[in-house]
């Protein structure tokens, strides 16, 4: 659409002269318009500023940016342009209004006006380059960078970190990242943060910022020199490099030992961004200094060998066997190593070892959970001086007991049941008979340990139950802690096992204390008949003798009852055999604790 400069009426775009008054609409013969088209009537801003042409309207929008932005958002510009017949500009105002950013919308609208003024932004920065000078590792700095718009209109774009992302950040809107948005009509301040933590010293670092806007593109170089953080602790204070630290340690090895063991040297390496040369745990004593020198490549590691590359162990089922391997060298240097096994039944009791010219590696084989019908193999991996890897193989074979097994299938359940009853009653004699009924008996009555006292049921006294529980509840706590420690190998597992086992032990010991008088009914009956036949029912002397005889009698009776129970279990098929196997394992372990390994080999059942 063309606007007549005389009558201000609109004409088709192909017209040369106004259809209404004949005025010339287009310049001819190379003549150009020198004036902006006038508005049919003035546009008045809220401040009172009047605009007679599109040039004045564009200039007023730039001068009163906030007011113009609100007018565009309210649709005032679109209504005015439609009223003067410029439907094309009214449509441009509506399209600009729909943009998300109101500043960008106003800038787009001004660019669509047929104005002859220069309304473009122009980018400038202050400063144009950044040099932070010398910084130490771990030091942080902040600097302010100002983006300036030396032109007119809205300057918008992005500022990003093109190089140096690891130590250069842009703090914008409370966030630290590698890019921020630029949008300003005059100037905008951006904070840059330098963080040297994790950088390697000494070194020169450079980075680059790239600013891309509608007013131009600029690159800003950033530079800094990173200095070493010297070692601060005596007697090596002031050391500025790993090489200098090693030279001082060579002349003063003993003061270096605690600094290496407590990790001060390793932390100094980390602060300066250096890779610590020692892999794994630090060796003990003077070996730590040699370990440091070998890791630095300043000392040649000694050649190592094992006293045995294959360890053959023969044991009985359920045994725990301890052995050792020697890591040694012929050179006059220290040997240090760490070891680990690839099997749960092979436990390294000394995983970190060191010593002059040799180091003893001890380990334990626990065969309780191993099947006795086949051989078992496991490997010990040893990482020694300067990451030398040595491997030892451990083979476990079970040997058969020298004594022939019990052949009679009927006699074996009798034997297992009798031994289980005998061992169990002997164990109960300590907390039940000697402690709860004799040592902690009620004072003042003088009947403890007499012949007549063993005829009485323990439940008749008010102290037996309490003392029996106090003497036995802790067994459950110990068993729970050991069981979960072996399964999980964590302190928290052992703690949970301790708590659960303590509760189970308390309930179990109280329950068994109530059942024990009934289980001792047979020995009390026999004791009564013996006293009746010998006239000792009212005897009050020889308390120690009667206590020993009572324990022997109770143990024999329990062995007889156990033999009967074993016979019954043996005739119950698979379920009874399972219970007998558990009783046999109990007897076997009890005998092994007493040093009777050959006798213990007769009782494990499958």
C-alpha positions as CSV (number, residue, x, y, z in Angstrom):
1,X,0.0,0.0,0.0
2,X,1.2,3.5,-0.8
3,X,0.3,6.7,1.1
4,X,-0.2,9.9,-0.7
5,X,2.1,12.6,0.7
6,X,-0.5,15.3,0.0
7,X,-3.9,13.9,1.0
8,X,-2.6,11.0,3.1
9,X,-4.9,8.5,1.4
10,X,-3.8,4.9,0.6
11,X,-3.3,3.7,-3.0
12,X,-2.5,0.3,-4.6
13,X,1.2,-0.6,-4.6
14,X,1.3,-0.5,-8.4
15,X,0.1,3.1,-8.6
16,X,2.4,5.9,-9.6
17,X,0.1,8.9,-8.9
18,X,-2.6,9.3,-6.3
19,X,-6.0,8.1,-7.4
20,X,-7.6,11.0,-5.4
21,X,-5.6,14.2,-6.1
22,X,-3.0,13.1,-8.7
23,X,0.0,13.7,-6.6
24,X,3.2,11.8,-7.4
25,X,3.5,8.6,-5.3
26,X,7.0,7.4,-6.3
27,X,10.2,9.3,-6.9
28,X,11.2,9.2,-10.6
29,X,14.4,9.7,-12.6
30,X,16.5,8.4,-9.7
31,X,15.1,10.9,-7.2
32,X,14.7,9.4,-3.6
33,X,12.4,10.4,-0.8
34,X,14.2,12.5,1.7
35,X,11.4,12.8,4.2
36,X,9.6,10.1,6.1
37,X,5.9,9.7,5.3
38,X,3.7,11.9,7.6
39,X,1.0,10.5,9.7
40,X,-2.6,11.5,9.0
41,X,-2.8,12.6,12.6
42,X,-0.3,12.7,15.5
43,X,0.4,9.8,17.8
44,X,0.7,11.0,21.4
45,X,2.7,9.1,24.0
46,X,1.5,9.1,27.7
47,X,4.3,11.5,28.5
48,X,2.8,14.1,26.0
49,X,5.4,13.6,23.3
50,X,3.7,14.0,19.8
51,X,4.8,12.1,16.7
52,X,4.1,13.6,13.3
53,X,5.9,11.0,11.1
54,X,7.2,7.4,11.3
55,X,10.7,8.7,12.0
56,X,9.4,10.6,15.0
57,X,7.4,7.5,16.1
58,X,10.5,5.2,15.9
59,X,12.7,7.7,17.7
60,X,10.1,8.2,20.5
61,X,9.8,4.4,20.9
62,X,13.6,4.2,21.5
63,X,13.6,7.2,23.9
64,X,10.6,6.0,25.9
65,X,11.3,2.3,25.7
66,X,9.2,1.1,28.7
67,X,6.2,3.1,27.8
68,X,6.4,2.0,24.1
69,X,6.7,-1.7,25.3
70,X,3.5,-1.3,27.3
71,X,1.6,0.3,24.4
72,X,2.6,-2.5,22.1
73,X,1.5,-5.1,24.6
74,X,-1.8,-3.3,25.1
75,X,-2.4,-3.2,21.3
76,X,-2.4,0.6,21.1
77,X,0.0,0.7,18.2
78,X,-2.0,-1.8,16.2
79,X,-5.2,0.2,16.7
80,X,-3.6,3.5,15.7
81,X,-2.0,2.1,12.5
82,X,-5.3,0.4,11.5
83,X,-7.0,3.8,12.0
84,X,-4.6,5.5,9.6
85,X,-5.1,2.9,7.0
86,X,-1.7,1.1,7.4
87,X,-3.1,-2.4,7.8
88,X,0.3,-3.9,6.9
89,X,1.9,-2.1,9.9
90,X,-1.0,-2.9,12.2
91,X,-0.5,-6.6,11.3
92,X,3.2,-6.3,12.0
93,X,2.4,-4.8,15.4
94,X,0.0,-7.7,16.2
95,X,2.7,-10.3,15.2
96,X,5.3,-8.6,17.3
97,X,3.0,-8.4,20.3
98,X,2.6,-12.2,20.3
99,X,6.4,-12.8,20.9
100,X,7.3,-14.1,24.4
101,X,9.9,-11.4,25.2
102,X,8.3,-7.9,25.2
103,X,11.7,-6.2,24.6
104,X,12.4,-8.3,21.5
105,X,8.8,-7.7,20.4
106,X,9.2,-3.9,20.5
107,X,12.6,-4.1,18.7
108,X,10.9,-6.2,16.0
109,X,8.1,-3.6,15.7
110,X,10.4,-0.7,15.4
111,X,12.3,-2.5,12.6
112,X,9.0,-2.9,10.7
113,X,8.3,0.9,10.7
114,X,9.1,2.8,7.4
115,X,11.5,5.1,9.2
116,X,14.7,6.6,7.8
117,X,16.6,6.9,11.1
118,X,19.5,4.6,12.2
119,X,17.9,2.3,14.8
120,X,20.3,-0.5,15.1
121,X,22.3,-1.5,18.3
122,X,26.1,-1.7,18.4
123,X,28.0,-4.0,20.7
124,X,30.9,-3.0,23.0
125,X,32.6,-4.6,26.0
126,X,34.4,-3.4,29.0
127,X,37.1,-4.7,29.5
128,X,38.0,-6.2,26.1
129,X,40.5,-8.7,27.7
130,X,40.9,-10.3,31.1
131,X,44.3,-11.2,32.8
132,X,44.1,-12.5,36.3
133,X,47.8,-12.6,36.9
134,X,49.2,-15.2,39.3
135,X,46.9,-17.4,41.4
136,X,47.5,-20.3,43.7
137,X,45.8,-23.7,43.4
138,X,42.4,-23.6,45.1
139,X,42.1,-19.8,44.9
140,X,38.9,-18.3,43.4
141,X,38.2,-14.9,41.9
142,X,35.3,-12.9,40.5
143,X,35.4,-10.2,37.9
144,X,32.7,-7.9,36.4
145,X,32.2,-7.8,32.6
146,X,30.0,-5.0,31.2
147,X,28.1,-5.4,27.9
148,X,27.5,-1.9,26.4
149,X,25.0,-1.0,23.7
150,X,26.5,2.0,21.8
151,X,23.7,2.1,19.3
152,X,20.0,2.4,19.5
153,X,17.4,-0.3,20.0
154,X,17.6,-3.5,21.9
155,X,20.9,-5.4,22.0
156,X,20.2,-9.1,22.5
157,X,22.2,-12.4,22.0
158,X,24.3,-14.7,24.1
159,X,27.6,-14.7,26.0
160,X,29.3,-18.1,26.3
161,X,32.5,-19.7,27.4
162,X,34.2,-21.0,24.3
163,X,37.3,-22.4,26.0
164,X,38.2,-23.1,29.7
165,X,34.9,-24.7,30.9
166,X,36.7,-26.5,33.7
167,X,37.7,-23.3,35.6
168,X,35.7,-20.4,34.1
169,X,32.0,-19.9,34.9
170,X,29.4,-17.2,34.3
171,X,27.3,-16.3,37.3
172,X,24.0,-15.1,35.9
173,X,20.6,-15.1,37.6
174,X,22.0,-17.0,40.6
175,X,23.2,-19.9,38.3
176,X,26.8,-20.7,37.4
177,X,27.1,-22.2,33.9
178,X,28.8,-21.7,30.6
179,X,26.3,-19.4,28.9
180,X,24.0,-16.5,29.7
181,X,21.6,-14.3,27.7
182,X,22.2,-10.7,26.8
183,X,19.3,-8.3,26.5
184,X,19.8,-4.6,27.1
185,X,19.1,-1.2,25.6
186,X,22.1,0.5,27.3
187,X,24.4,-1.8,29.3
188,X,24.3,-5.1,31.2
189,X,26.8,-6.4,33.9
190,X,27.8,-10.1,34.0
191,X,29.9,-11.7,36.8
192,X,32.6,-14.2,35.8
193,X,34.0,-16.6,38.4
194,X,37.4,-18.2,38.3
195,X,37.9,-21.4,40.4
196,X,41.3,-23.0,40.2
197,X,40.4,-26.0,42.4
198,X,41.5,-29.2,40.5
199,X,43.9,-27.5,38.1
200,X,47.5,-28.6,37.8
201,X,50.3,-26.2,38.9
202,X,52.5,-24.7,37.8
203,X,50.8,-23.9,34.4
204,X,49.5,-21.0,32.3
205,X,45.8,-21.3,31.5
206,X,43.9,-19.4,28.8
207,X,40.2,-19.3,28.0
208,X,37.9,-17.4,25.6
209,X,34.5,-15.8,25.8
210,X,32.4,-15.4,22.8
211,X,29.7,-12.7,22.5
212,X,27.2,-13.1,19.7
213,X,24.5,-10.4,19.4
214,X,22.4,-8.5,16.8
215,X,24.9,-5.7,17.3
216,X,28.1,-7.6,16.5
217,X,30.3,-10.4,17.6
218,X,33.3,-10.1,20.0
219,X,35.8,-12.6,21.5
220,X,37.3,-11.8,24.9
221,X,40.6,-13.6,25.8
222,X,41.1,-14.7,29.5
223,X,44.5,-15.6,30.9
224,X,46.0,-16.6,34.3
225,X,49.2,-18.1,35.7
226,X,48.7,-20.9,38.3
227,X,51.4,-21.1,41.0
228,X,52.2,-24.1,43.2
229,X,50.8,-24.3,46.8
230,X,54.0,-25.1,48.8
231,X,54.1,-27.8,51.4
232,X,53.4,-26.3,54.8
233,X,54.5,-28.8,57.4
234,X,58.0,-29.2,59.0
235,X,60.6,-30.2,58.2
236,X,59.6,-30.1,54.5
237,X,57.8,-26.7,54.5
238,X,58.3,-24.7,51.4
239,X,58.8,-27.7,49.0
240,X,57.4,-26.6,45.7
241,X,57.4,-29.8,43.6
242,X,57.3,-33.6,44.0
243,X,61.0,-33.8,42.9
244,X,62.0,-31.3,45.6
245,X,59.9,-33.2,48.2
246,X,61.7,-36.5,47.2
247,X,65.1,-34.9,47.5
248,X,64.3,-33.7,51.1
249,X,62.9,-37.1,52.0
250,X,66.1,-38.7,50.9
251,X,68.1,-36.7,53.5
252,X,65.4,-37.0,56.2
253,X,63.6,-40.3,55.8
254,X,62.4,-40.7,59.4
255,X,60.4,-37.4,59.7
256,X,58.7,-38.3,56.4
257,X,57.2,-41.5,57.8
258,X,54.3,-39.9,59.8
259,X,53.6,-37.4,57.0
260,X,53.2,-40.3,54.5
261,X,51.2,-42.5,56.9
262,X,48.7,-39.8,57.9
263,X,48.1,-38.7,54.3
264,X,49.5,-35.1,54.5
265,X,51.8,-35.6,51.4
266,X,48.9,-37.2,49.5
267,X,46.6,-34.2,50.3
268,X,49.4,-31.8,49.2
269,X,49.5,-33.6,45.9
270,X,45.7,-33.4,45.5
271,X,45.7,-29.7,46.3
272,X,48.1,-28.9,43.5
273,X,46.3,-31.2,41.1
274,X,49.1,-33.8,40.9
275,X,48.6,-37.6,40.7
276,X,49.8,-39.2,43.8
277,X,52.3,-41.9,42.8
278,X,51.3,-44.5,45.5
279,X,48.5,-46.8,44.6
280,X,46.6,-48.5,47.4
281,X,47.2,-48.2,51.2
282,X,50.4,-46.6,52.5
283,X,53.0,-49.0,53.8
284,X,54.1,-48.8,57.5
285,X,57.3,-47.4,58.8
286,X,60.3,-46.7,56.6
287,X,58.7,-48.8,53.9
288,X,56.4,-45.9,53.2
289,X,59.4,-43.7,52.1
290,X,60.6,-46.5,49.8
291,X,57.1,-46.9,48.5
292,X,57.0,-43.2,47.6
293,X,60.3,-43.3,45.9
294,X,59.4,-46.3,43.8
295,X,56.1,-44.7,42.8
296,X,57.9,-41.6,41.7
297,X,60.3,-43.7,39.6
298,X,63.3,-42.5,41.6
299,X,64.1,-46.0,43.0
300,X,64.1,-49.4,41.2
301,X,61.7,-51.8,42.9
302,X,63.3,-55.1,44.1
303,X,62.4,-58.4,42.4
304,X,60.1,-60.4,44.5
305,X,59.2,-64.1,44.9
306,X,56.9,-66.2,47.1
307,X,58.0,-68.9,49.4
308,X,55.4,-71.1,47.8
309,X,53.2,-70.5,44.8
310,X,50.9,-73.5,45.7
311,X,49.9,-74.2,49.3
312,X,48.4,-77.7,49.9
313,X,46.3,-78.0,53.0
314,X,44.8,-81.3,54.3
315,X,42.3,-81.1,57.2
316,X,39.3,-82.7,58.7
317,X,35.8,-81.4,57.8
318,X,34.9,-78.3,59.9
319,X,38.5,-77.5,60.8
320,X,40.0,-74.0,60.7
321,X,43.6,-74.0,59.5
322,X,46.0,-71.1,59.5
323,X,49.0,-70.9,57.1
324,X,51.4,-68.3,55.8
325,X,53.2,-67.3,52.7
326,X,56.4,-65.3,52.7
327,X,57.0,-62.5,50.2
328,X,60.7,-62.0,50.0
329,X,63.6,-60.5,48.0
330,X,67.3,-60.9,47.9
331,X,67.9,-57.1,47.6
332,X,68.5,-55.1,50.8
333,X,65.2,-53.3,50.6
334,X,61.8,-53.3,52.3
335,X,59.0,-55.5,51.0
336,X,55.4,-54.1,51.2
337,X,52.3,-55.7,49.8
338,X,48.5,-56.0,50.1
339,X,46.5,-59.2,49.4
340,X,43.0,-60.3,48.7
341,X,41.4,-63.7,48.1
342,X,38.7,-64.8,45.6
343,X,36.9,-67.1,48.0
344,X,34.8,-66.5,51.1
345,X,36.3,-69.5,52.9
346,X,39.8,-68.2,52.4
347,X,40.3,-65.2,54.8
348,X,43.4,-63.0,54.7
349,X,44.2,-62.2,58.4
350,X,47.0,-59.7,57.5
351,X,45.9,-58.0,54.2
352,X,48.6,-55.2,54.5
353,X,52.1,-56.4,55.2
354,X,55.6,-54.9,55.2
355,X,59.1,-55.8,56.4
356,X,62.8,-55.7,55.7
357,X,63.6,-58.1,52.8
358,X,60.5,-60.2,53.6
359,X,56.9,-59.9,54.8
360,X,54.8,-62.7,56.2
361,X,51.3,-63.0,54.8
362,X,49.0,-65.1,57.0
363,X,45.6,-66.5,56.0
364,X,43.0,-68.8,57.4
365,X,41.0,-71.6,55.8
366,X,37.5,-72.1,57.3
367,X,36.2,-75.5,56.0
368,X,32.9,-75.5,57.9
369,X,30.9,-74.6,54.8
370,X,32.9,-76.7,52.3
371,X,31.7,-80.0,50.9
372,X,34.0,-82.8,52.2
373,X,33.6,-85.0,49.1
374,X,35.8,-82.9,46.8
375,X,38.9,-80.7,46.7
376,X,38.6,-76.9,46.8
377,X,40.9,-74.3,45.2
378,X,41.2,-70.5,45.7
379,X,43.7,-67.8,44.7
380,X,45.5,-65.1,46.7
381,X,46.3,-62.0,44.7
382,X,49.2,-60.0,46.1
383,X,50.1,-56.5,44.9
384,X,53.6,-55.7,46.1
385,X,56.4,-53.1,45.5
386,X,55.6,-50.8,42.5
387,X,52.4,-52.7,41.6
388,X,54.2,-56.1,41.1
389,X,51.4,-58.7,41.0
390,X,52.0,-62.2,42.5
391,X,49.5,-65.0,42.8
392,X,49.4,-68.0,45.2
393,X,47.0,-70.9,44.9
394,X,45.5,-72.6,47.9
395,X,44.2,-76.2,47.7
396,X,42.2,-77.8,50.4
397,X,41.6,-81.6,50.6
398,X,39.8,-83.4,53.4
399,X,41.4,-86.4,55.0
400,X,39.4,-89.3,56.3
401,X,39.5,-90.1,60.0
402,X,41.9,-92.8,61.1
403,X,39.4,-94.7,63.1
404,X,36.9,-96.8,61.2
405,X,33.4,-95.4,61.0
406,X,30.6,-96.9,63.0
407,X,29.2,-99.7,60.8
408,X,26.0,-100.5,62.7
409,X,23.3,-98.2,61.3
410,X,21.2,-98.8,64.5
411,X,24.1,-98.1,66.9
412,X,25.0,-94.8,65.4
413,X,21.8,-92.9,66.3
414,X,22.1,-94.3,69.9
415,X,25.7,-93.0,70.1
416,X,24.9,-89.6,68.6
417,X,21.9,-89.1,70.9
418,X,23.7,-90.2,74.0
419,X,26.7,-88.0,73.3
420,X,24.5,-85.0,72.6
421,X,22.6,-85.5,75.9
422,X,25.8,-85.9,77.8
423,X,27.6,-82.8,76.3
424,X,24.5,-80.6,76.6
425,X,23.9,-81.5,80.3
426,X,27.5,-80.9,81.2
427,X,27.3,-77.5,79.6
428,X,24.1,-76.7,81.5
429,X,25.8,-77.7,84.8
430,X,27.9,-74.5,84.8
431,X,25.1,-71.9,84.6
432,X,22.3,-74.1,86.1
433,X,23.8,-76.2,88.9
434,X,27.0,-74.5,89.9
435,X,26.0,-70.8,89.4
436,X,22.2,-70.5,89.8
437,X,21.6,-73.2,92.4
438,X,24.8,-73.3,94.4
439,X,26.8,-70.1,94.1
440,X,23.8,-67.7,94.0
441,X,21.5,-69.6,96.4
442,X,19.5,-67.8,98.9
443,X,21.6,-66.8,101.9
444,X,20.6,-67.7,105.5
445,X,19.0,-71.1,104.8
446,X,22.1,-73.1,104.6
447,X,20.6,-75.8,102.4
448,X,22.6,-75.1,99.2
449,X,24.6,-78.1,97.9
450,X,23.2,-80.6,100.4
451,X,21.8,-84.0,99.5
452,X,18.3,-82.8,100.2
453,X,18.7,-79.6,98.1
454,X,19.1,-81.6,94.9
455,X,15.8,-83.3,95.5
456,X,14.0,-80.0,95.3
457,X,12.8,-78.6,92.0
458,X,14.6,-75.3,91.1
459,X,11.3,-73.5,90.4
460,X,10.4,-73.7,94.1
461,X,13.1,-71.0,94.8
462,X,12.6,-67.4,93.6
463,X,16.3,-66.9,92.6
464,X,17.0,-69.7,90.1
465,X,15.1,-68.3,87.1
466,X,16.7,-64.9,87.5
467,X,20.3,-66.1,87.8
468,X,20.0,-68.7,85.1
469,X,18.7,-66.1,82.6
470,X,21.5,-63.6,83.6
471,X,24.1,-66.3,83.1
472,X,23.0,-67.5,79.7
473,X,21.1,-64.7,77.7
474,X,24.3,-63.2,76.3
475,X,25.0,-66.4,74.3
476,X,22.2,-65.4,71.9
477,X,23.7,-62.0,71.4
478,X,27.2,-63.4,70.6
479,X,25.7,-66.0,68.3
480,X,23.6,-63.4,66.4
481,X,26.5,-61.0,66.0
482,X,28.9,-63.7,64.7
483,X,26.4,-65.1,62.3
484,X,25.5,-61.8,60.6
485,X,29.1,-60.7,60.6
486,X,30.1,-63.8,58.7
487,X,27.2,-63.3,56.3
488,X,27.6,-59.5,55.7
489,X,31.1,-58.5,57.0
490,X,29.8,-55.1,58.0
491,X,29.7,-53.5,61.5
492,X,26.1,-52.6,61.1
493,X,25.2,-56.2,60.3
494,X,27.0,-57.3,63.5
495,X,25.2,-54.7,65.5
496,X,21.8,-55.8,64.2
497,X,22.7,-59.4,64.9
498,X,23.8,-58.5,68.4
499,X,20.4,-56.8,69.2
500,X,18.3,-59.6,67.6
501,X,20.4,-62.3,69.3
502,X,20.2,-60.6,72.7
503,X,16.4,-60.6,72.5
504,X,16.3,-64.2,71.3
505,X,18.8,-65.3,74.0
506,X,16.7,-63.6,76.7
507,X,13.5,-65.3,75.6
508,X,15.2,-68.7,75.0
509,X,17.1,-68.8,78.3
510,X,13.9,-67.9,80.2
511,X,11.9,-70.6,78.4
512,X,14.6,-73.2,79.0
513,X,14.9,-72.3,82.7
514,X,11.2,-73.2,83.0
515,X,11.7,-76.5,81.1
516,X,14.8,-77.6,82.9
517,X,13.1,-78.9,86.1
518,X,10.9,-81.2,84.0
519,X,13.9,-82.5,82.1
520,X,15.6,-83.3,85.4
521,X,12.7,-85.3,86.7
522,X,14.5,-88.7,86.0
523,X,17.7,-87.8,87.8
524,X,15.8,-86.4,90.8
525,X,13.7,-89.6,91.0
526,X,16.9,-91.7,90.9
527,X,18.5,-89.4,93.5
528,X,15.5,-89.8,95.8
529,X,15.7,-93.6,95.5
530,X,19.4,-93.5,96.3
531,X,18.8,-91.3,99.3
532,X,15.9,-93.5,100.5
533,X,18.0,-96.6,100.3
534,X,21.0,-95.1,102.0
535,X,19.3,-92.9,104.6
536,X,20.8,-89.7,103.3
537,X,17.6,-87.8,102.6
538,X,18.2,-85.5,105.5
539,X,22.0,-85.3,105.2
540,X,23.3,-81.8,105.4
541,X,27.1,-82.2,105.1
542,X,29.6,-82.7,102.2
543,X,27.9,-80.1,100.0
544,X,30.7,-80.2,97.4
545,X,30.6,-84.0,97.1
546,X,26.8,-84.1,96.7
547,X,27.0,-81.4,93.9
548,X,29.6,-83.4,91.9
549,X,27.6,-86.7,92.3
550,X,24.4,-84.9,91.3
551,X,26.0,-83.5,88.1
552,X,27.4,-87.0,87.2
553,X,24.0,-88.6,87.8
554,X,22.1,-85.9,85.8
555,X,24.6,-86.2,82.9
556,X,24.2,-90.1,82.8
557,X,20.4,-89.8,82.9
558,X,20.5,-87.2,80.1
559,X,22.8,-89.5,78.0
560,X,20.3,-92.3,78.5
561,X,17.4,-90.1,77.4
562,X,19.5,-88.9,74.5
563,X,20.2,-92.4,73.4
564,X,16.5,-93.2,73.4
565,X,15.7,-90.0,71.5
566,X,18.4,-90.9,68.9
567,X,16.8,-94.3,68.4
568,X,13.4,-92.6,67.9
569,X,14.9,-90.1,65.5
570,X,16.7,-92.8,63.5
571,X,13.4,-94.5,62.9
572,X,11.6,-91.4,61.6
573,X,13.2,-91.4,58.2
574,X,14.6,-88.2,56.5
575,X,13.2,-85.8,59.0
576,X,14.8,-87.6,61.9
577,X,18.0,-88.0,60.0
578,X,18.2,-84.2,59.6
579,X,17.8,-83.6,63.3
580,X,20.4,-86.3,64.0
581,X,22.8,-84.6,61.6
582,X,22.5,-81.3,63.5
583,X,23.1,-83.1,66.8
584,X,26.1,-84.8,65.4
585,X,27.6,-81.5,64.2
586,X,27.0,-80.0,67.7
587,X,28.8,-82.9,69.3
588,X,31.6,-82.7,66.7
589,X,32.3,-79.0,67.3
590,X,32.2,-79.5,71.1
591,X,34.8,-82.2,70.9
592,X,37.0,-80.1,68.6
593,X,36.9,-77.3,71.1
594,X,38.3,-79.7,73.7
595,X,41.1,-80.8,71.3
596,X,39.5,-84.2,70.5
597,X,39.7,-83.9,66.7
598,X,39.9,-87.6,66.0
599,X,36.9,-88.4,68.2
600,X,35.0,-85.4,66.6
601,X,35.4,-87.0,63.1
602,X,33.0,-89.8,64.0
603,X,29.9,-87.7,64.7
604,X,29.2,-85.4,61.6
605,X,26.3,-87.1,59.7
606,X,25.0,-86.4,56.2
